[in-house]
Amino acid sequence: MESENPVPFIDRRLWIVVGKGGVGKTTLSVLLGIWAAAQGKRALIAEVDGAGRAAWLLGLQPAPVGEAKLAQPNLAVMSVEGSAALAEYLRLILPVRRLLDVVFASRIYQYFVAAAPGLKELMTVGKIWYEAEKTDPTTGERAWDLVIMDAPATGHSLQYLGMPKAAHEVFRAGLVGRESQRLMDLLTDARKTAVHLVTTAEEMPVNESFEMYDRLRNELSMPLGYLVVNRLHRRRFDRTKLAELRQRSSGMSERERDLAAAVLDRALEEEGWSAIHAENLQRLSERIPLPRLELPFIFAEEFGPSHLQTLLRAMDAQIVRGPRRLQSHGFPVG
């Protein structure tokens, strides 16, 4: 296991969800947001360069990029994009509207935004930092107790998370140097940040998880949280009983034989997936020594908001250790 972390995951201000494309990062980000909100945390899900799927899973129409939209008590969702984050940053440092209009309309500005290497990634991470650190100017309270960054797919995630370090190495002094240092301080602080690595128990996602784990830990020095194994098959069947069903089906009616054949096909398919997943779970155990959450495969034609409750129950049973259990916050779990 990794060394003991100084602050429990639930008390850190930034959770970053990473993994190969298609393994369920956005679904996990939404689950974590609902779970944290139920623990009394004011949580923001920040979907980076996404298509509004986090909002859809929460039953919302996506808000304009960069704007938080309340989904339920204590939980909001936001889409984050680098160009919009840069424009927001300029509004903070250039409060004169007329000057801003001139800057945004400039062809030089448009070319700079499109061509500057790493600017989009740097400004996106900057926006995440801003939301994690933002306070109410009248009360001094934080706007959010927790920001959950739903990061892009593996390779692109590493570009985003590595950009502050790269920028700091190039611009050690001045505005860019200072700002990139602040981003690095947040991303590498185990008291404030946890990176949760999501995978499925299949060969390619597992291999990418190994690479992601090594680079996050050794190159970027980022504090790691949970390893989440999604869409997991674990059901095994008695081969003797399956063989008996196949043998007995010869004396059945045509309709019964068709039903028995379908049951056998599904049982053998599930048996095959369970064997593959068991093998890859062993590989993960040997290479990634992190606390692990396992989320079951949901048998549905298309995963949607109605299936979140099943996964919430599974996740809650694994990560809640205190007396406070998951409460109903728009997503009852029974």
C-alpha positions as a Markdown table, in Angstrom:
| # | Residue | x | y | z |
|---|---|---|---|---|
| 1 | Met | 0.0 | 0.0 | 0.0 |
| 2 | Glu | 1.0 | 3.6 | -0.5 |
| 3 | Ser | 2.3 | 5.4 | 2.6 |
| 4 | Glu | -0.3 | 6.9 | 5.0 |
| 5 | Asn | -1.8 | 10.1 | 3.6 |
| 6 | Pro | -1.9 | 13.0 | 6.1 |
| 7 | Val | -5.6 | 14.0 | 5.4 |
| 8 | Pro | -8.6 | 11.7 | 4.7 |
| 9 | Phe | -9.8 | 11.8 | 1.1 |
| 10 | Ile | -13.1 | 13.3 | 2.1 |
| 11 | Asp | -11.3 | 16.3 | 3.7 |
| 12 | Arg | -9.2 | 17.2 | 0.6 |
| 13 | Arg | -10.3 | 20.1 | -1.6 |
| 14 | Leu | -9.5 | 18.7 | -5.0 |
| 15 | Trp | -10.2 | 15.2 | -6.4 |
| 16 | Ile | -8.9 | 14.5 | -9.9 |
| 17 | Val | -10.4 | 11.5 | -11.8 |
| 18 | Val | -8.2 | 10.1 | -14.5 |
| 19 | Gly | -8.1 | 7.0 | -16.7 |
| 20 | Lys | -8.4 | 5.7 | -20.3 |
| 21 | Gly | -11.2 | 7.0 | -22.4 |
| 22 | Gly | -14.4 | 5.0 | -22.0 |
| 23 | Val | -13.7 | 3.4 | -18.6 |
| 24 | Gly | -16.3 | 5.6 | -16.8 |
| 25 | Lys | -14.5 | 8.7 | -15.5 |
| 26 | Thr | -17.5 | 10.9 | -15.8 |
| 27 | Thr | -19.8 | 8.4 | -14.2 |
| 28 | Leu | -17.3 | 8.1 | -11.3 |
| 29 | Ser | -17.0 | 11.9 | -11.0 |
| 30 | Val | -20.8 | 12.2 | -10.7 |
| 31 | Leu | -20.9 | 9.3 | -8.1 |
| 32 | Leu | -18.2 | 10.9 | -6.0 |
| 33 | Gly | -20.0 | 14.3 | -6.2 |
| 34 | Ile | -23.3 | 12.8 | -5.1 |
| 35 | Trp | -21.6 | 10.9 | -2.3 |
| 36 | Ala | -19.6 | 13.9 | -1.1 |
| 37 | Ala | -22.7 | 16.1 | -1.1 |
| 38 | Ala | -24.5 | 13.5 | 1.0 |
| 39 | Gln | -21.6 | 13.8 | 3.5 |
| 40 | Gly | -22.4 | 17.5 | 3.8 |
| 41 | Lys | -19.7 | 18.7 | 1.4 |
| 42 | Arg | -20.4 | 21.5 | -1.0 |
| 43 | Ala | -19.1 | 19.8 | -4.2 |
| 44 | Leu | -18.4 | 21.0 | -7.7 |
| 45 | Ile | -17.9 | 18.6 | -10.6 |
| 46 | Ala | -15.7 | 20.2 | -13.2 |
| 47 | Glu | -16.0 | 18.4 | -16.5 |
| 48 | Val | -12.9 | 19.2 | -18.6 |
| 49 | Asp | -13.5 | 19.5 | -22.4 |
| 50 | Gly | -16.5 | 17.2 | -22.0 |
| 51 | Ala | -19.8 | 17.0 | -23.9 |
| 52 | Gly | -22.0 | 17.7 | -20.9 |
| 53 | Arg | -22.4 | 14.1 | -19.9 |
| 54 | Ala | -22.0 | 14.9 | -16.2 |
| 55 | Ala | -24.9 | 17.3 | -16.4 |
| 56 | Trp | -26.9 | 14.7 | -18.3 |
| 57 | Leu | -26.3 | 12.1 | -15.7 |
| 58 | Leu | -27.6 | 14.6 | -13.1 |
| 59 | Gly | -30.7 | 15.3 | -15.1 |
| 60 | Leu | -29.6 | 18.8 | -16.2 |
| 61 | Gln | -29.2 | 20.7 | -19.4 |
| 62 | Pro | -25.5 | 21.8 | -19.5 |
| 63 | Ala | -24.9 | 25.4 | -18.5 |
| 64 | Pro | -22.6 | 27.8 | -20.5 |
| 65 | Val | -19.0 | 26.9 | -20.2 |
| 66 | Gly | -17.4 | 28.1 | -17.0 |
| 67 | Glu | -20.7 | 28.5 | -15.1 |
| 68 | Ala | -21.7 | 26.3 | -12.2 |
| 69 | Lys | -25.2 | 24.8 | -12.3 |
| 70 | Leu | -26.8 | 23.5 | -9.2 |
| 71 | Ala | -27.9 | 19.9 | -9.6 |
| 72 | Gln | -29.1 | 19.2 | -6.0 |
| 73 | Pro | -28.4 | 20.5 | -2.5 |
| 74 | Asn | -24.6 | 20.8 | -2.1 |
| 75 | Leu | -23.8 | 19.7 | -5.6 |
| 76 | Ala | -23.1 | 21.7 | -8.8 |
| 77 | Val | -21.6 | 20.8 | -12.2 |
| 78 | Met | -19.6 | 22.9 | -14.6 |
| 79 | Ser | -17.9 | 22.5 | -18.0 |
| 80 | Val | -14.4 | 23.8 | -18.2 |
| 81 | Glu | -12.5 | 24.8 | -21.3 |
| 82 | Gly | -9.1 | 26.5 | -21.8 |
| 83 | Ser | -10.1 | 29.4 | -24.1 |
| 84 | Ala | -13.0 | 30.3 | -21.9 |
| 85 | Ala | -10.8 | 30.0 | -18.8 |
| 86 | Leu | -8.3 | 32.5 | -20.3 |
| 87 | Ala | -11.1 | 34.9 | -21.1 |
| 88 | Glu | -12.4 | 34.7 | -17.5 |
| 89 | Tyr | -8.9 | 35.3 | -16.2 |
| 90 | Leu | -8.5 | 38.4 | -18.4 |
| 91 | Arg | -11.8 | 39.7 | -17.0 |
| 92 | Leu | -10.4 | 39.4 | -13.5 |
| 93 | Ile | -7.1 | 41.3 | -14.3 |
| 94 | Leu | -8.6 | 43.8 | -16.9 |
| 95 | Pro | -11.9 | 45.1 | -15.4 |
| 96 | Val | -12.3 | 47.7 | -18.1 |
| 97 | Arg | -15.0 | 46.3 | -20.4 |
| 98 | Arg | -14.1 | 48.4 | -23.4 |
| 99 | Leu | -10.5 | 47.3 | -23.3 |
| 100 | Leu | -11.6 | 43.6 | -22.9 |
| 101 | Asp | -13.8 | 43.9 | -26.0 |
| 102 | Val | -10.9 | 45.2 | -28.0 |
| 103 | Val | -8.6 | 42.4 | -26.8 |
| 104 | Phe | -11.1 | 39.6 | -27.5 |
| 105 | Ala | -11.8 | 41.0 | -31.0 |
| 106 | Ser | -8.1 | 41.2 | -31.9 |
| 107 | Arg | -6.9 | 38.8 | -34.5 |
| 108 | Ile | -3.6 | 38.7 | -32.6 |
| 109 | Tyr | -5.4 | 37.5 | -29.5 |
| 110 | Gln | -7.3 | 34.8 | -31.5 |
| 111 | Tyr | -4.1 | 33.6 | -33.1 |
| 112 | Phe | -2.3 | 33.6 | -29.8 |
| 113 | Val | -5.0 | 31.5 | -28.1 |
| 114 | Ala | -5.0 | 29.0 | -31.0 |
| 115 | Ala | -1.2 | 28.7 | -31.4 |
| 116 | Ala | 0.4 | 29.1 | -27.9 |
| 117 | Pro | 1.6 | 25.6 | -26.9 |
| 118 | Gly | 0.1 | 24.4 | -23.7 |
| 119 | Leu | -1.9 | 27.6 | -23.0 |
| 120 | Lys | -5.2 | 25.8 | -23.1 |
| 121 | Glu | -4.1 | 23.1 | -20.7 |
| 122 | Leu | -2.5 | 25.6 | -18.3 |
| 123 | Met | -5.5 | 27.9 | -18.2 |
| 124 | Thr | -7.8 | 24.9 | -17.7 |
| 125 | Val | -5.9 | 23.7 | -14.6 |
| 126 | Gly | -5.8 | 27.4 | -13.5 |
| 127 | Lys | -9.6 | 27.5 | -13.6 |
| 128 | Ile | -9.7 | 24.3 | -11.5 |
| 129 | Trp | -7.3 | 25.9 | -9.0 |
| 130 | Tyr | -9.4 | 29.1 | -9.0 |
| 131 | Glu | -12.6 | 27.2 | -8.1 |
| 132 | Ala | -10.8 | 25.1 | -5.5 |
| 133 | Glu | -9.5 | 28.2 | -3.8 |
| 134 | Lys | -12.4 | 30.6 | -4.4 |
| 135 | Thr | -13.9 | 32.3 | -1.4 |
| 136 | Asp | -16.9 | 34.6 | -0.7 |
| 137 | Pro | -15.5 | 38.1 | -0.4 |
| 138 | Thr | -18.0 | 39.1 | 2.3 |
| 139 | Thr | -17.9 | 36.0 | 4.5 |
| 140 | Gly | -14.4 | 34.6 | 3.7 |
| 141 | Glu | -15.9 | 31.1 | 3.4 |
| 142 | Arg | -14.9 | 28.8 | 0.5 |
| 143 | Ala | -17.3 | 28.6 | -2.4 |
| 144 | Trp | -16.7 | 24.8 | -2.5 |
| 145 | Asp | -15.5 | 22.3 | 0.0 |
| 146 | Leu | -14.5 | 20.0 | -2.8 |
| 147 | Val | -13.9 | 20.3 | -6.5 |
| 148 | Ile | -13.9 | 17.1 | -8.6 |
| 149 | Met | -12.0 | 17.4 | -11.8 |
| 150 | Asp | -13.3 | 15.0 | -14.5 |
| 151 | Ala | -10.1 | 14.9 | -16.5 |
| 152 | Pro | -9.8 | 13.9 | -20.2 |
| 153 | Ala | -8.4 | 10.5 | -21.4 |
| 154 | Thr | -5.1 | 9.3 | -20.1 |
| 155 | Gly | -2.6 | 10.9 | -22.5 |
| 156 | His | -4.4 | 14.2 | -22.5 |
| 157 | Ser | -4.8 | 14.2 | -18.7 |
| 158 | Leu | -1.0 | 13.9 | -18.4 |
| 159 | Gln | -0.6 | 17.0 | -20.6 |
| 160 | Tyr | -3.0 | 19.0 | -18.5 |
| 161 | Leu | -1.5 | 17.9 | -15.1 |
| 162 | Gly | 2.0 | 18.2 | -16.3 |
| 163 | Met | 1.7 | 21.7 | -17.9 |
| 164 | Pro | 2.1 | 23.7 | -14.7 |
| 165 | Lys | 5.4 | 22.0 | -14.0 |
| 166 | Ala | 6.5 | 22.5 | -17.6 |
| 167 | Ala | 5.5 | 26.1 | -17.5 |
| 168 | His | 7.4 | 26.7 | -14.3 |
| 169 | Glu | 10.6 | 25.1 | -15.7 |
| 170 | Val | 10.4 | 27.6 | -18.6 |
| 171 | Phe | 9.2 | 30.7 | -16.8 |
| 172 | Arg | 10.7 | 30.5 | -13.4 |
| 173 | Ala | 10.2 | 34.2 | -12.7 |
| 174 | Gly | 7.4 | 36.7 | -13.5 |
| 175 | Leu | 3.7 | 36.2 | -13.7 |
| 176 | Val | 3.7 | 32.8 | -15.5 |
| 177 | Gly | 6.3 | 31.4 | -13.1 |
| 178 | Arg | 4.4 | 32.6 | -10.0 |
| 179 | Glu | 1.0 | 31.3 | -11.3 |
| 180 | Ser | 2.4 | 27.9 | -12.4 |
| 181 | Gln | 4.1 | 27.5 | -9.0 |
| 182 | Arg | 0.7 | 28.0 | -7.3 |
| 183 | Leu | -0.9 | 25.4 | -9.5 |
| 184 | Met | 2.0 | 22.9 | -8.7 |
| 185 | Asp | 1.6 | 23.6 | -5.0 |
| 186 | Leu | -2.0 | 22.5 | -5.1 |
| 187 | Leu | -1.6 | 19.5 | -7.4 |
| 188 | Thr | 1.2 | 18.0 | -5.3 |
| 189 | Asp | -0.1 | 18.8 | -1.8 |
| 190 | Ala | -1.4 | 15.5 | -0.3 |
| 191 | Arg | -3.3 | 17.6 | 2.3 |
| 192 | Lys | -5.5 | 19.1 | -0.4 |
| 193 | Thr | -5.5 | 16.8 | -3.5 |
| 194 | Ala | -6.1 | 13.2 | -4.3 |
| 195 | Val | -5.9 | 11.6 | -7.8 |
| 196 | His | -8.3 | 8.7 | -8.3 |
| 197 | Leu | -7.4 | 6.3 | -11.1 |
| 198 | Val | -10.2 | 4.6 | -13.0 |
| 199 | Thr | -10.0 | 1.5 | -15.1 |
| 200 | Thr | -11.8 | -1.6 | -16.2 |
| 201 | Ala | -10.3 | -5.0 | -15.6 |
| 202 | Glu | -9.3 | -5.5 | -19.2 |
| 203 | Glu | -5.8 | -5.7 | -20.7 |
| 204 | Met | -5.5 | -2.3 | -22.5 |
| 205 | Pro | -7.1 | -0.1 | -19.8 |
| 206 | Val | -5.0 | -2.0 | -17.1 |
| 207 | Asn | -1.8 | -1.4 | -19.1 |
| 208 | Glu | -2.6 | 2.3 | -19.5 |
| 209 | Ser | -3.3 | 2.4 | -15.7 |
| 210 | Phe | 0.2 | 1.1 | -15.0 |
| 211 | Glu | 1.7 | 3.9 | -17.1 |
| 212 | Met | -0.6 | 6.5 | -15.6 |
| 213 | Tyr | 0.2 | 5.4 | -12.1 |
| 214 | Asp | 4.0 | 5.4 | -12.7 |
| 215 | Arg | 4.0 | 8.9 | -14.3 |
| 216 | Leu | 1.7 | 10.5 | -11.7 |
| 217 | Arg | 3.8 | 9.1 | -8.9 |
| 218 | Asn | 7.3 | 9.4 | -10.2 |
| 219 | Glu | 7.3 | 12.3 | -12.7 |
| 220 | Leu | 4.6 | 14.6 | -11.4 |
| 221 | Ser | 4.8 | 13.6 | -7.6 |
| 222 | Met | 1.0 | 13.8 | -7.3 |
| 223 | Pro | -0.8 | 12.3 | -4.3 |
| 224 | Leu | -2.9 | 9.3 | -5.3 |
| 225 | Gly | -6.2 | 8.3 | -3.9 |
| 226 | Tyr | -8.3 | 5.3 | -4.9 |
| 227 | Leu | -7.9 | 2.8 | -7.8 |
| 228 | Val | -11.4 | 2.4 | -9.1 |
| 229 | Val | -12.2 | -0.8 | -11.1 |
| 230 | Asn | -15.4 | -0.1 | -13.0 |
| 231 | Arg | -17.9 | -2.4 | -14.8 |
| 232 | Leu | -16.6 | -5.5 | -13.0 |
| 233 | His | -17.8 | -9.0 | -13.7 |
| 234 | Arg | -17.4 | -11.4 | -10.7 |
| 235 | Arg | -20.2 | -14.0 | -11.1 |
| 236 | Arg | -19.0 | -17.6 | -11.5 |
| 237 | Phe | -21.2 | -20.6 | -12.2 |
| 238 | Asp | -21.1 | -24.3 | -11.4 |
| 239 | Arg | -19.9 | -26.0 | -14.6 |
| 240 | Thr | -21.6 | -29.3 | -13.5 |
| 241 | Lys | -25.0 | -27.6 | -13.3 |
| 242 | Leu | -24.5 | -25.9 | -16.7 |
| 243 | Ala | -23.7 | -29.2 | -18.3 |
| 244 | Glu | -26.8 | -30.7 | -16.6 |
| 245 | Leu | -29.0 | -28.0 | -18.0 |
| 246 | Arg | -27.5 | -28.5 | -21.5 |
| 247 | Gln | -28.1 | -32.2 | -21.3 |
| 248 | Arg | -31.7 | -31.9 | -20.0 |
| 249 | Ser | -32.6 | -29.3 | -22.7 |
| 250 | Ser | -32.7 | -32.1 | -25.3 |
| 251 | Gly | -36.0 | -33.3 | -23.8 |
| 252 | Met | -37.6 | -29.8 | -23.7 |
| 253 | Ser | -40.0 | -28.2 | -26.0 |
| 254 | Glu | -38.6 | -25.9 | -28.7 |
| 255 | Arg | -39.4 | -22.8 | -26.7 |
| 256 | Glu | -37.9 | -24.2 | -23.6 |
| 257 | Arg | -34.8 | -25.3 | -25.5 |
| 258 | Asp | -34.4 | -21.7 | -26.9 |
| 259 | Leu | -34.7 | -20.3 | -23.4 |
| 260 | Ala | -32.2 | -22.8 | -22.0 |
| 261 | Ala | -29.7 | -22.1 | -24.8 |
| 262 | Ala | -29.9 | -18.3 | -24.1 |
| 263 | Val | -29.4 | -18.9 | -20.4 |
| 264 | Leu | -26.4 | -21.1 | -21.1 |
| 265 | Asp | -24.9 | -18.6 | -23.6 |
| 266 | Arg | -25.2 | -15.8 | -21.1 |
| 267 | Ala | -23.8 | -17.9 | -18.3 |
| 268 | Leu | -20.7 | -18.9 | -20.3 |
| 269 | Glu | -20.2 | -15.3 | -21.4 |
| 270 | Glu | -20.4 | -14.1 | -17.8 |
| 271 | Glu | -18.0 | -16.9 | -16.8 |
| 272 | Gly | -15.5 | -15.9 | -19.4 |
| 273 | Trp | -15.6 | -12.2 | -18.5 |
| 274 | Ser | -15.3 | -13.0 | -14.8 |
| 275 | Ala | -12.2 | -15.1 | -15.5 |
| 276 | Ile | -10.6 | -12.3 | -17.5 |
| 277 | His | -11.4 | -9.7 | -14.9 |
| 278 | Ala | -10.1 | -11.9 | -12.0 |
| 279 | Glu | -6.8 | -12.2 | -13.9 |
| 280 | Asn | -6.5 | -8.5 | -14.5 |
| 281 | Leu | -7.5 | -7.7 | -10.9 |
| 282 | Gln | -4.5 | -9.8 | -9.8 |
| 283 | Arg | -2.3 | -7.8 | -12.2 |
| 284 | Leu | -3.6 | -4.5 | -10.7 |
| 285 | Ser | -3.0 | -5.8 | -7.1 |
| 286 | Glu | 0.6 | -6.6 | -8.0 |
| 287 | Arg | 1.4 | -3.3 | -9.7 |
| 288 | Ile | -0.8 | -0.5 | -8.2 |
| 289 | Pro | -0.7 | -0.6 | -4.4 |
| 290 | Leu | -3.7 | 1.7 | -3.8 |
| 291 | Pro | -6.9 | 1.3 | -1.9 |
| 292 | Arg | -9.4 | -0.1 | -4.4 |
| 293 | Leu | -13.1 | 0.5 | -5.1 |
| 294 | Glu | -14.9 | -2.1 | -7.2 |
| 295 | Leu | -18.1 | -1.1 | -9.2 |
| 296 | Pro | -20.2 | -3.8 | -10.8 |
| 297 | Phe | -21.1 | -4.1 | -14.4 |
| 298 | Ile | -24.7 | -2.8 | -15.0 |
| 299 | Phe | -26.7 | -5.0 | -17.3 |
| 300 | Ala | -28.5 | -2.4 | -19.3 |
| 301 | Glu | -28.8 | -1.5 | -23.0 |
| 302 | Glu | -27.6 | 2.1 | -22.2 |
| 303 | Phe | -26.3 | 3.3 | -18.8 |
| 304 | Gly | -28.2 | 6.3 | -17.6 |
| 305 | Pro | -29.2 | 8.3 | -14.5 |
| 306 | Ser | -31.5 | 5.6 | -13.2 |
| 307 | His | -28.5 | 3.2 | -12.7 |
| 308 | Leu | -26.6 | 5.6 | -10.5 |
| 309 | Gln | -28.3 | 4.3 | -7.3 |
| 310 | Thr | -26.9 | 0.8 | -7.8 |
| 311 | Leu | -23.4 | 2.0 | -8.1 |
| 312 | Leu | -23.9 | 4.5 | -5.2 |
| 313 | Arg | -24.8 | 1.6 | -2.9 |
| 314 | Ala | -21.8 | -0.4 | -4.0 |
| 315 | Met | -19.4 | 2.6 | -3.6 |
| 316 | Asp | -20.9 | 3.7 | -0.3 |
| 317 | Ala | -20.4 | 0.2 | 1.2 |
| 318 | Gln | -16.7 | 0.4 | 0.4 |
| 319 | Ile | -15.7 | 3.9 | 1.3 |
| 320 | Val | -17.9 | 4.9 | 4.3 |
| 321 | Arg | -16.3 | 3.8 | 7.5 |
| 322 | Gly | -17.9 | 6.2 | 10.0 |
| 323 | Pro | -21.4 | 6.4 | 11.5 |
| 324 | Arg | -22.7 | 8.8 | 8.9 |
| 325 | Arg | -24.3 | 6.9 | 6.0 |
| 326 | Leu | -25.4 | 8.0 | 2.6 |
| 327 | Gln | -28.5 | 10.1 | 2.9 |
| 328 | Ser | -31.1 | 10.9 | 0.3 |
| 329 | His | -30.1 | 14.0 | -1.7 |
| 330 | Gly | -32.2 | 13.5 | -4.7 |
| 331 | Phe | -30.7 | 10.1 | -5.3 |
| 332 | Pro | -32.2 | 7.8 | -2.6 |
| 333 | Val | -30.2 | 4.6 | -1.9 |
| 334 | Gly | -32.7 | 2.8 | 0.3 |
